[in-house]
Amino acid sequence: MFPKSFKKLIDHFSSLPSVGPKMAERLVLYLFKQDKERLLDFSESLGNLKTNLRYCKRCFNISEEDLCEICQDGKRERKTILVVEEPLDIIAIERVKKYNGLYHVLGGVISPNLNSKNDLKISELEKRVKEENIEEVILATNPTTEGDATALYTARTLKNNGVKITRLARGLSTGGDIEYADEITLESAILNRK
């Protein structure tokens, strides 16, 4: 139905997270309709993805240099580390503009089916806590079974380092109705009330 090169691009796009075959077809068709210069710029950016970007050597955020912009920023508070699962979590937290400390990206979560805790950057976090005289570690993993397991394991790993360990509060979202909230959310809202 499609030419081979068109179909190959559809296959590449549909292998991306949250992109199904129909969306992949639309994306390829959109790219096909673009002028050659714009398409070449897009392909060059894609080709340079692994050349120009790397993980920060300290916090494992995405960076163009050895240290990311946040780790290089001398105005950041240096006694607190907020621990997240992935670099996209940093972007979400930075948008709020209420946190001015450092970050640490674990690179995923503990999966009950895999021995994934060895792949996470928890030992690197422990090393940072010791070497950088960190006073507080804020665990900001997602409120899922895997995120909670990862937070619990990370807290247990760090507990003998003399650092205060906290977790993001959970509760009802703004604009939500109590009657539609699930039991776990209501429980967290009550237990973590201010």
C-alpha positions as CSV (number, residue, x, y, z in Angstrom):
1,M,0.0,0.0,0.0
2,F,2.8,2.5,0.9
3,P,6.3,2.7,-0.8
4,K,9.0,0.8,1.2
5,S,10.7,4.0,2.5
6,F,7.4,5.5,3.6
7,K,6.5,2.2,5.4
8,K,9.9,2.0,7.1
9,L,9.4,5.5,8.5
10,I,5.9,4.5,9.8
11,D,7.5,1.5,11.5
12,H,10.1,3.7,13.1
13,F,7.6,6.2,14.4
14,S,5.1,3.6,15.6
15,S,7.9,2.1,17.7
16,L,8.0,5.3,19.8
17,P,6.1,5.4,23.1
18,S,2.5,6.5,22.7
19,V,2.6,6.6,18.9
20,G,0.3,4.1,17.2
21,P,0.3,3.1,13.5
22,K,-2.3,5.7,12.6
23,M,-0.4,8.6,14.3
24,A,2.8,7.3,12.7
25,E,1.2,7.5,9.3
26,R,0.1,11.1,9.9
27,L,3.5,12.1,11.1
28,V,5.3,10.6,8.1
29,L,2.8,12.2,5.8
30,Y,3.3,15.6,7.6
31,L,7.1,15.3,7.2
32,F,6.7,14.3,3.5
33,K,4.8,17.5,2.9
34,Q,7.5,19.7,4.4
35,D,10.0,21.6,2.3
36,K,13.4,20.0,1.9
37,E,15.4,22.5,4.1
38,R,13.1,22.0,7.0
39,L,13.2,18.2,6.6
40,L,17.0,18.3,6.4
41,D,17.2,20.4,9.6
42,F,14.9,17.9,11.3
43,S,17.0,14.9,10.2
44,E,20.2,16.7,11.2
45,S,18.9,17.4,14.7
46,L,17.8,13.7,15.0
47,G,21.2,12.6,13.7
48,N,23.0,14.7,16.3
49,L,20.8,13.5,19.2
50,K,23.5,11.1,20.5
51,T,26.4,13.3,19.4
52,N,25.4,16.6,21.0
53,L,23.5,15.3,24.1
54,R,24.6,13.2,27.0
55,Y,23.7,12.6,30.6
56,C,25.1,15.0,33.2
57,K,28.0,13.3,35.0
58,R,26.6,14.4,38.4
59,C,22.8,14.2,38.3
60,F,22.1,12.2,35.1
61,N,19.9,14.9,33.6
62,I,20.1,15.5,29.8
63,S,22.9,17.9,29.0
64,E,25.0,19.3,26.2
65,E,28.1,19.4,28.4
66,D,29.6,17.2,31.2
67,L,27.4,19.0,33.7
68,C,23.8,20.1,33.0
69,E,22.7,23.7,33.4
70,I,21.2,23.1,36.8
71,C,24.4,21.5,38.2
72,Q,26.4,24.4,36.8
73,D,24.1,27.1,38.2
74,G,25.8,28.6,41.3
75,K,22.6,30.2,42.5
76,R,20.9,26.9,43.2
77,E,20.6,25.7,46.8
78,R,23.3,23.0,47.2
79,K,22.1,21.1,50.3
80,T,19.0,19.5,48.9
81,I,18.6,16.9,46.2
82,L,15.2,16.1,44.6
83,V,15.2,12.5,43.2
84,V,13.1,11.8,40.1
85,E,12.6,8.8,37.8
86,E,13.4,10.5,34.5
87,P,14.7,13.8,33.1
88,L,11.2,14.8,32.0
89,D,10.2,15.0,35.6
90,I,12.7,17.7,36.1
91,I,11.1,19.8,33.4
92,A,7.7,19.5,35.1
93,I,9.1,20.5,38.5
94,E,11.1,23.4,37.1
95,R,7.9,24.8,35.5
96,V,6.4,25.2,38.9
97,K,9.3,27.5,40.0
98,K,9.0,26.5,43.7
99,Y,12.1,24.3,44.0
100,N,15.7,25.8,43.7
101,G,17.8,22.8,44.8
102,L,19.6,20.1,42.9
103,Y,18.3,17.0,41.2
104,H,19.2,13.4,40.8
105,V,17.7,11.2,38.0
106,L,17.4,7.5,38.8
107,G,16.8,6.4,35.2
108,G,13.7,4.4,35.9
109,V,12.0,2.5,38.7
110,I,12.4,-0.9,40.4
111,S,10.3,-3.4,38.5
112,P,8.9,-6.4,40.3
113,N,9.6,-8.6,37.3
114,L,13.2,-7.6,36.7
115,N,16.2,-7.1,38.9
116,S,16.2,-3.4,37.8
117,K,17.5,-1.8,41.0
118,N,21.1,-2.5,39.8
119,D,20.4,-0.4,36.7
120,L,19.3,2.7,38.7
121,K,21.6,5.5,39.8
122,I,21.0,4.9,43.5
123,S,24.6,4.1,44.4
124,E,25.6,7.3,42.6
125,L,23.0,9.2,44.7
126,E,24.4,7.7,47.9
127,K,27.9,8.8,46.8
128,R,26.7,12.4,46.2
129,V,24.9,12.6,49.5
130,K,28.2,11.7,51.2
131,E,30.6,13.8,49.1
132,E,28.4,16.9,48.7
133,N,27.3,17.1,52.3
134,I,23.6,16.9,51.4
135,E,21.2,17.7,54.2
136,E,17.9,16.6,52.6
137,V,16.9,14.2,49.9
138,I,13.3,14.6,48.5
139,L,12.0,11.5,46.9
140,A,9.8,12.5,44.0
141,T,9.0,9.2,42.3
142,N,5.6,8.7,40.7
143,P,2.8,7.5,43.0
144,T,2.7,4.0,41.4
145,T,3.6,0.6,42.9
146,E,7.0,0.8,41.2
147,G,7.6,4.4,42.1
148,D,6.7,3.7,45.8
149,A,9.0,0.6,45.8
150,T,11.8,2.6,44.3
151,A,11.3,5.4,46.9
152,L,11.2,2.9,49.8
153,Y,14.4,1.1,48.5
154,T,16.2,4.5,48.0
155,A,15.2,5.7,51.5
156,R,16.5,2.5,53.1
157,T,19.7,2.8,51.1
158,L,20.3,6.3,52.4
159,K,19.0,6.0,55.9
160,N,22.4,5.5,57.5
161,N,24.0,8.6,55.9
162,G,22.6,11.1,58.3
163,V,20.5,12.8,55.7
164,K,16.9,13.9,56.1
165,I,14.7,11.9,53.7
166,T,11.3,13.3,52.7
167,R,8.7,12.4,50.1
168,L,6.4,14.6,48.0
169,A,3.0,15.0,49.6
170,R,0.0,13.5,47.9
171,G,-3.6,14.5,47.9
172,L,-6.5,15.8,46.0
173,S,-5.9,17.8,42.8
174,T,-7.1,21.3,42.5
175,G,-10.5,21.4,41.0
176,G,-11.2,17.7,41.8
177,D,-14.3,16.4,43.5
178,I,-13.9,14.4,46.7
179,E,-16.7,12.0,45.6
180,Y,-14.6,10.9,42.5
181,A,-11.3,10.5,44.3
182,D,-10.0,7.0,44.9
183,E,-9.4,5.7,48.4
184,I,-5.6,5.9,48.2
185,T,-5.7,9.6,47.1
186,L,-8.2,10.4,49.9
187,E,-6.0,8.6,52.5
188,S,-2.9,10.5,51.3
189,A,-4.8,13.8,51.4
190,I,-5.9,13.2,55.0
191,L,-2.5,11.8,56.2
192,N,-0.5,14.6,54.5
193,R,-2.7,17.5,55.4
194,K,-1.2,20.8,56.4
